[in-house]
């Protein structure tokens, strides 16, 4: 289940995945980003908290749909903070940064441990 942690008036989006990630969650996530873009922001800085997520309760199709949507809309995605307590995500983020290096142009993705939530929020507040 995807929940919005806090609502921000600027271009920040703060969400948490609890238990699993489904196709309904993926559509909700797209809608939240599209709402920010409709407010006139060129990019959306996103914090995704994943420490309560269970991969086994997540839908693979939803992950692939999210990846495809992200690739198609990459120019609208700003800084991305992944907040978790997982070595898998800690390793994945630098690989993801290498993959999108050419397209990023000032956009960064960073991993933060759950204990670094305040730092993650500051990171997505950064202007591009």
Backbone as ProteinMPNN parsed JSONL, in Angstrom:
{"seq_chain_A": "XXXXXXXXXXXXXXXXXXXXXXXXXXXXXXXXXXXXXXXXXXXXXXXXXXXXXXXXXXXXXXXXXXXXXXXXXXXXXXXXXXXXXXXXXXXXXXXXXXXXXXXXXXXXXXXXXXXXXXXXXXXXXXXX", "coords_chain_A": {"N_chain_A": [[0.843, -1.175, 0.0], [0.523, 2.207, -0.807], [1.161, 5.263, 0.708], [0.732, 8.744, 1.202], [3.03, 10.569, 2.962], [3.345, 13.191, 3.912], [1.847, 16.274, 2.932], [2.994, 18.653, 0.659], [3.388, 22.066, -0.357], [5.174, 22.876, -2.22], [7.362, 21.557, -4.8], [7.76, 19.024, -3.764], [7.319, 15.564, -3.045], [6.275, 13.163, -0.84], [6.275, 9.905, 0.037], [5.264, 6.643, 1.298], [5.833, 3.177, 1.134], [3.984, 0.602, 2.306], [3.934, -2.618, 3.467], [3.253, -3.917, 0.719], [3.633, -3.27, -2.865], [1.379, -2.379, -5.27], [-0.524, -2.545, -8.386], [-2.544, -0.662, -8.18], [-1.38, 1.077, -6.343], [0.715, 1.992, -7.913], [-0.627, 3.45, -9.919], [-1.793, 5.422, -8.279], [0.532, 6.706, -7.385], [1.506, 7.786, -9.805], [-0.584, 9.577, -10.266], [-0.27, 11.371, -8.109], [2.174, 12.578, -8.795], [1.489, 13.706, -11.264], [-0.382, 15.583, -10.388], [1.268, 17.417, -9.067], [2.75, 18.351, -11.246], [0.695, 19.531, -12.693], [0.234, 21.697, -11.103], [2.096, 23.425, -11.941], [4.802, 22.941, -11.627], [7.989, 22.111, -12.948], [9.574, 19.935, -12.396], [9.487, 17.176, -10.072], [10.487, 16.545, -6.856], [11.201, 13.658, -5.06], [10.582, 11.677, -2.197], [10.845, 8.424, -1.164], [9.829, 6.171, 1.096], [10.762, 3.046, 2.155], [11.036, 1.172, 4.169], [9.108, -0.422, 5.4], [8.242, -2.077, 3.467], [7.453, -5.152, 1.911], [8.877, -7.267, -0.251], [7.831, -9.693, -1.116], [5.106, -9.284, -0.946], [4.542, -7.623, -2.965], [3.637, -6.531, -6.278], [4.922, -7.657, -9.237], [4.315, -6.791, -11.822], [3.382, -4.222, -11.296], [5.756, -2.952, -10.48], [7.209, -3.016, -12.902], [5.516, -1.471, -14.548], [5.755, 0.941, -13.206], [8.472, 1.493, -13.605], [8.551, 1.75, -16.416], [6.802, 3.962, -16.734], [8.325, 5.861, -15.336], [10.637, 6.056, -16.947], [9.537, 7.109, -19.297], [8.7, 9.568, -18.357], [10.876, 10.831, -17.281], [12.092, 13.344, -17.478], [10.585, 14.959, -15.876], [11.111, 14.215, -13.331], [12.753, 15.007, -10.397], [15.131, 15.291, -7.807], [15.615, 12.211, -6.102], [14.968, 10.53, -3.214], [15.658, 7.618, -1.575], [14.504, 5.984, 1.115], [15.288, 3.639, 3.426], [15.959, 0.531, 5.084], [17.894, -1.324, 4.038], [20.19, -3.375, 2.445], [19.997, -4.118, -0.185], [18.613, -2.041, -1.549], [20.426, -0.052, -0.983], [22.618, -0.762, -2.528], [21.455, -0.793, -5.055], [20.754, 1.878, -5.719], [23.164, 3.45, -6.453], [23.76, 2.08, -8.845], [21.499, 2.59, -10.352], [21.805, 5.356, -10.615], [24.062, 5.442, -12.299], [22.991, 4.323, -14.631], [21.127, 6.266, -15.453], [22.711, 8.48, -15.783], [23.442, 10.185, -18.01], [21.022, 11.417, -18.657], [20.362, 12.753, -16.397], [21.322, 15.4, -15.594], [21.848, 17.278, -13.286], [20.07, 16.138, -11.57], [19.622, 13.901, -8.903], [19.82, 10.711, -7.333], [19.572, 9.317, -4.179], [20.444, 7.119, -1.522], [19.153, 6.704, 1.726], [19.425, 5.803, 5.106], [16.849, 4.75, 7.365], [17.167, 6.12, 9.742], [18.11, 8.518, 8.855], [16.147, 10.256, 7.997], [15.534, 13.036, 8.223], [17.708, 14.175, 6.848], [17.199, 13.157, 4.324], [14.837, 14.485, 3.684], [15.789, 17.123, 3.558], [17.459, 16.837, 1.349], [15.607, 16.459, -0.774], [14.469, 18.919, -0.743], [16.241, 20.54, -1.934], [16.956, 22.864, -4.416], [16.904, 22.628, -7.974]], "CA_chain_A": [[0.0, 0.0, 0.0], [1.247, 3.469, -0.899], [0.534, 6.37, 1.433], [1.443, 10.007, 1.2], [3.456, 10.833, 4.334], [3.005, 14.583, 4.218], [1.539, 17.068, 1.755], [3.835, 19.851, 0.54], [2.907, 23.021, -1.358], [6.198, 23.042, -3.25], [7.474, 20.436, -5.733], [8.157, 17.816, -3.031], [6.35, 14.498, -2.848], [6.794, 12.293, 0.209], [5.401, 8.732, 0.11], [5.773, 5.453, 1.966], [5.267, 1.902, 0.72], [3.773, -0.236, 3.479], [3.621, -4.004, 3.165], [3.561, -4.261, -0.663], [3.393, -2.267, -3.905], [0.441, -2.977, -6.217], [-0.848, -1.733, -9.561], [-3.327, 0.47, -7.672], [-0.394, 1.997, -5.772], [1.467, 2.587, -9.014], [-1.496, 4.475, -10.521], [-1.9, 6.504, -7.293], [1.808, 7.411, -7.415], [1.483, 8.588, -11.029], [-1.555, 10.662, -10.063], [0.338, 12.361, -7.219], [3.172, 13.316, -9.573], [0.773, 14.508, -12.264], [-0.989, 16.716, -9.678], [2.338, 18.399, -8.852], [3.055, 18.947, -12.55], [-0.451, 20.384, -13.031], [0.362, 22.916, -10.299], [3.047, 24.293, -12.621], [6.194, 22.575, -11.374], [8.629, 21.406, -14.061], [10.059, 18.661, -11.869], [8.993, 16.797, -8.752], [11.463, 15.874, -6.01], [10.424, 12.594, -4.425], [11.115, 10.835, -1.133], [10.104, 7.166, -1.077], [10.224, 5.411, 2.284], [10.511, 1.648, 1.831], [11.459, 0.272, 5.241], [8.009, -1.323, 5.777], [7.832, -2.816, 2.279], [7.804, -6.566, 1.787], [8.945, -7.603, -1.672], [6.955, -10.839, -1.383], [3.718, -8.81, -1.03], [4.487, -6.636, -4.04], [3.244, -7.018, -7.59], [5.999, -7.439, -10.204], [3.779, -5.988, -12.925], [3.337, -2.83, -10.822], [7.126, -2.434, -10.541], [7.561, -2.779, -14.301], [4.735, -0.327, -15.012], [6.362, 2.12, -12.591], [9.736, 1.74, -14.301], [8.224, 2.256, -17.753], [6.283, 5.322, -16.578], [9.446, 6.714, -14.935], [11.493, 6.288, -18.11], [8.818, 8.011, -20.207], [8.49, 10.879, -17.723], [12.088, 11.114, -16.519], [12.416, 14.77, -17.484], [9.809, 15.616, -14.822], [11.53, 13.708, -12.025], [13.907, 15.704, -9.844], [15.881, 14.473, -6.857], [14.902, 11.06, -5.572], [15.54, 9.999, -1.972], [15.156, 6.301, -1.196], [14.72, 5.819, 2.556], [15.032, 2.242, 3.744], [16.951, -0.131, 5.917], [18.076, -2.483, 3.182], [21.417, -3.377, 1.649], [19.624, -4.25, -1.595], [18.363, -0.698, -2.076], [21.667, 0.711, -0.827], [23.447, -1.114, -3.687], [20.717, -0.503, -6.282], [20.709, 3.322, -6.018], [24.299, 3.881, -7.293], [23.628, 1.472, -10.171], [20.453, 3.372, -11.014], [22.405, 6.65, -10.968], [24.916, 5.234, -13.478], [22.126, 4.063, -15.777], [20.477, 7.503, -15.876], [23.684, 9.566, -15.665], [23.383, 11.138, -19.12], [19.749, 12.136, -18.655], [20.069, 13.358, -15.09], [21.537, 16.853, -15.643], [21.582, 17.958, -12.022], [19.146, 15.354, -10.754], [20.352, 12.848, -8.207], [19.106, 9.726, -6.529], [20.423, 8.949, -3.044], [19.921, 6.204, -0.507], [19.257, 7.153, 3.116], [18.911, 4.877, 6.11], [15.651, 5.279, 8.033], [17.619, 7.061, 10.774], [18.513, 9.753, 8.183], [14.939, 10.809, 7.37], [15.662, 14.495, 8.129], [18.65, 14.468, 5.762], [16.508, 12.842, 3.068], [13.913, 15.602, 3.423], [16.603, 18.267, 3.127], [17.927, 16.526, 0.006], [14.567, 16.724, -1.785], [14.146, 20.347, -0.724], [17.268, 21.199, -2.725], [16.515, 23.374, -5.735], [17.718, 22.136, -9.091]], "C_chain_A": [[0.892, 1.244, 0.0], [0.466, 4.549, -0.172], [1.392, 7.616, 1.295], [1.766, 10.342, 2.653], [3.018, 12.225, 4.76], [2.742, 15.308, 2.904], [2.4, 18.33, 1.786], [3.278, 20.752, -0.553], [3.927, 23.253, -2.465], [6.259, 21.793, -4.128], [7.916, 19.133, -5.068], [6.99, 16.844, -2.896], [6.99, 13.498, -1.891], [5.824, 11.128, 0.411], [6.095, 7.58, 0.837], [5.06, 4.222, 1.413], [5.201, 1.019, 1.957], [3.306, -1.603, 3.007], [4.001, -4.356, 1.724], [3.201, -3.137, -1.613], [2.564, -2.925, -4.999], [0.236, -2.063, -7.425], [-1.682, -0.515, -9.159], [-2.4, 1.521, -7.073], [0.366, 2.729, -6.865], [0.647, 3.686, -9.686], [-1.662, 5.673, -9.582], [-0.632, 7.359, -7.3], [1.896, 8.314, -8.645], [0.568, 9.803, -10.859], [-0.974, 11.758, -9.169], [1.365, 13.215, -7.962], [2.487, 14.225, -10.588], [0.089, 15.715, -11.617], [0.05, 17.805, -9.425], [2.671, 19.104, -10.17], [1.936, 19.894, -12.983], [-0.438, 21.687, -12.239], [1.419, 23.863, -10.877], [4.511, 23.985, -12.359], [6.742, 21.811, -12.573], [9.112, 20.024, -13.647], [9.469, 18.433, -10.485], [10.111, 16.055, -8.029], [10.709, 14.893, -5.122], [11.234, 11.893, -3.336], [10.221, 9.603, -1.066], [10.662, 6.377, 0.101], [9.798, 3.962, 2.076], [10.79, 0.688, 2.979], [10.376, -0.695, 5.709], [7.567, -2.207, 4.614], [8.32, -4.255, 2.329], [7.736, -6.912, 0.302], [7.961, -8.725, -2.006], [5.483, -10.44, -1.498], [3.526, -7.779, -2.133], [4.208, -7.311, -5.374], [4.335, -6.657, -8.593], [5.526, -6.567, -11.358], [3.733, -4.511, -12.54], [4.725, -2.2, -10.864], [7.521, -2.113, -11.97], [6.787, -1.599, -14.883], [5.313, 0.969, -14.456], [7.665, 2.481, -13.286], [9.476, 2.33, -15.682], [7.711, 3.685, -17.675], [7.425, 6.279, -16.239], [10.365, 7.04, -16.105], [10.83, 7.277, -19.069], [8.701, 9.43, -19.656], [9.71, 11.353, -16.957], [12.406, 12.602, -16.432], [11.658, 15.535, -16.402], [10.201, 15.169, -13.41], [12.791, 14.427, -11.579], [14.715, 14.778, -8.962], [14.996, 13.354, -6.327], [15.645, 10.539, -4.353], [14.856, 8.672, -1.671], [15.516, 6.111, 0.271], [14.32, 4.389, 2.916], [16.068, 1.761, 4.751], [17.265, -1.451, 5.225], [19.359, -2.355, 2.366], [21.12, -3.497, 0.156], [19.401, -2.874, -2.215], [19.619, 0.163, -1.999], [22.595, 0.468, -2.022], [22.776, -0.683, -4.992], [20.795, 0.974, -6.673], [21.922, 3.787, -6.821], [24.252, 3.308, -8.708], [22.601, 2.245, -10.989], [21.0, 4.727, -11.452], [23.295, 6.527, -12.198], [24.081, 5.065, -14.739], [21.53, 5.355, -16.331], [21.422, 8.705, -15.881], [23.561, 10.609, -16.772], [22.127, 11.992, -19.077], [19.544, 12.977, -17.401], [20.255, 14.868, -15.041], [21.135, 17.566, -14.351], [20.591, 17.242, -11.127], [19.911, 14.19, -10.137], [19.398, 11.928, -7.458], [20.057, 9.31, -5.422], [19.68, 8.008, -2.111], [20.151, 6.817, 0.868], [18.736, 6.041, 4.011], [17.715, 5.546, 6.786], [16.032, 6.314, 9.102], [18.016, 8.417, 10.188], [17.336, 10.451, 7.488], [15.032, 12.331, 7.212], [16.604, 14.905, 7.001], [18.0, 14.208, 4.405], [15.537, 13.959, 2.689], [14.68, 16.83, 2.948], [17.087, 18.073, 1.692], [16.853, 16.816, -1.042], [14.089, 18.165, -1.769], [15.099, 21.138, -1.607], [16.706, 21.636, -4.07], [17.453, 22.83, -6.8], [18.051, 23.261, -10.03]], "O_chain_A": [[1.887, 1.311, 0.721], [-0.731, 4.731, -0.399], [2.621, 7.544, 1.275], [0.863, 10.391, 3.489], [2.41, 12.415, 5.813], [3.347, 14.988, 1.881], [2.515, 18.989, 2.819], [2.757, 20.268, -1.558], [3.584, 23.767, -3.53], [5.285, 21.042, -4.187], [8.399, 18.229, -5.75], [5.845, 17.236, -2.668], [8.112, 13.044, -2.112], [4.704, 11.316, 0.887], [7.318, 7.542, 0.973], [3.841, 4.221, 1.245], [6.221, 0.724, 2.58], [2.365, -1.702, 2.219], [5.002, -5.045, 1.525], [2.546, -2.169, -1.227], [2.991, -3.916, -5.592], [0.759, -0.95, -7.472], [-1.531, 0.555, -9.749], [-2.607, 2.718, -7.27], [0.629, 3.928, -6.763], [1.184, 4.751, -9.99], [-1.672, 6.816, -10.038], [-0.705, 8.586, -7.231], [2.311, 9.468, -8.543], [0.912, 10.914, -11.262], [-1.163, 12.944, -9.441], [1.418, 14.431, -7.778], [2.87, 15.384, -10.747], [-0.007, 16.769, -12.245], [-0.254, 18.991, -9.554], [2.853, 20.322, -10.195], [2.202, 20.942, -13.573], [-1.038, 22.675, -12.663], [1.615, 24.967, -10.367], [5.382, 24.714, -12.835], [6.053, 20.969, -13.149], [9.071, 19.072, -14.426], [9.016, 19.365, -9.82], [10.624, 15.054, -8.531], [9.703, 15.246, -4.507], [12.404, 11.561, -3.523], [9.002, 9.713, -0.93], [11.823, 5.97, 0.098], [8.621, 3.68, 1.848], [10.778, -0.524, 2.765], [10.691, -1.696, 6.352], [6.63, -2.994, 4.751], [9.447, -4.535, 2.736], [6.673, -6.855, -0.315], [7.33, -8.704, -3.063], [4.692, -11.177, -2.085], [2.477, -7.141, -2.224], [4.501, -8.49, -5.573], [4.64, -5.478, -8.78], [6.263, -5.697, -11.821], [4.015, -3.646, -13.368], [4.862, -1.036, -11.243], [8.102, -1.06, -12.233], [7.352, -0.806, -15.637], [5.357, 1.981, -15.155], [7.931, 3.658, -13.53], [10.118, 3.306, -16.072], [8.131, 4.536, -18.46], [7.494, 7.38, -16.784], [10.821, 8.176, -16.239], [11.488, 8.177, -19.591], [8.613, 10.387, -20.425], [9.589, 12.197, -16.068], [12.933, 13.066, -15.421], [12.05, 16.647, -16.048], [9.683, 15.687, -12.42], [13.786, 14.453, -12.304], [14.958, 13.624, -9.313], [13.793, 13.528, -6.131], [16.81, 10.152, -4.445], [13.635, 8.607, -1.529], [16.693, 6.081, 0.628], [13.172, 3.984, 2.734], [16.933, 2.516, 5.196], [16.96, -2.533, 5.728], [19.58, -1.354, 1.685], [21.901, -3.03, -0.673], [19.938, -2.575, -3.281], [19.844, 1.013, -2.859], [23.278, 1.386, -2.476], [23.453, -0.255, -5.927], [20.895, 1.283, -7.86], [21.728, 4.481, -7.819], [24.658, 3.972, -9.662], [22.81, 2.52, -12.171], [20.688, 5.195, -12.547], [23.288, 7.412, -13.053], [24.423, 5.602, -15.792], [21.437, 5.521, -17.547], [20.961, 9.842, -15.975], [23.576, 11.806, -16.487], [22.168, 13.171, -19.425], [18.648, 13.819, -17.355], [19.403, 15.561, -14.484], [20.194, 18.359, -14.336], [20.306, 17.709, -10.024], [20.751, 13.573, -10.792], [18.321, 12.332, -7.018], [21.216, 8.987, -5.684], [18.464, 8.092, -1.94], [21.212, 7.379, 1.139], [17.722, 5.414, 3.707], [17.593, 6.771, 6.773], [15.293, 7.272, 9.331], [18.236, 9.369, 10.937], [17.528, 11.157, 6.499], [14.645, 12.861, 6.171], [16.335, 15.867, 6.282], [18.225, 14.952, 3.451], [15.431, 14.332, 1.521], [14.244, 17.504, 2.015], [17.124, 19.023, 0.91], [17.163, 17.368, -2.098], [13.38, 18.593, -2.68], [14.806, 22.271, -1.987], [16.058, 20.856, -4.769], [18.638, 22.604, -6.554], [18.73, 23.047, -11.034]]}, "name": "protein", "num_of_chains": 1, "seq": "XXXXXXXXXXXXXXXXXXXXXXXXXXXXXXXXXXXXXXXXXXXXXXXXXXXXXXXXXXXXXXXXXXXXXXXXXXXXXXXXXXXXXXXXXXXXXXXXXXXXXXXXXXXXXXXXXXXXXXXXXXXXXXXX"}
